[in-house]
Amino acid sequence: MSVARIPDEFRGRLQQMREKAQELDQAAERAGDAQERDRLKEKARRLRAQSEQESGMAAGDVEPLP
């Protein structure tokens, strides 16, 4: 998928979502508690999945999930 095909209004939001997912992954690495680490990793995974879905929809490549 070409980033140029994604409208500017979505590009910033998608970048913020990806950055937040990366921050969550880093926080998970630092977490001392296994449950907290798992919670942060899962939250980062969901955010990345949402970002990928929105990126595809913005580019017109995929339909939203029901």
N, C-alpha and C positions, 0 to 999 in steps of 0.2 A: 504494500500500500504506500502510496506517495503522500508525504506530509503536505505537499503543496495542494492536494485536493481537499484537505480539511479546512473548513472556514476558520478565519482568524478568531472568531468569537469562541470557538471550541478549543483551539490550540492551547491557549493559556490555561484553561481549566484542566485539560488533559495533562499538561506538564505539571501542574500543581498536584494532581492526583498521583502521578508517578513519583514525584519528589516526596510526598507524604508516605507512600508505600516504602520507599527507600529508608526514610527516617524510622519508620516502624520496625523494619528489618534490623536496623542498627541498634535500636532500643532493645529488641529481642535478644540480640547478641550480648548485650550488657546486663540483661535481667538475671538476677540470681535465683529467682524462683521459677521452677519448671512450668508451673501453671501460667504464670505471667508471660513467660517466654512463648509458650504455645498460643496464648491469647493474642499476643502482639503479631506473631507470625501469621495467624489466621486472618487477622484484621488486614494485614499487608496484602495477603493473597487475594482477599475479596476486593480490596481497592484496586489492585492490578487488573483483576478480571473485569471490574466495572469500567476501568479506563480503556481496556482493550475493546470492550463491547461498544462503548460510546465512540471510540475512535472509528470503529468500523461503521457505525451508524452515520457518523458525521461525514464519512467519505462515501457513504452510499453502498458499502460493500456487504453489510449484513442487516438483517431484520432484527428488531428487538425480541428478546425472549418473552414468552407468555408469562 
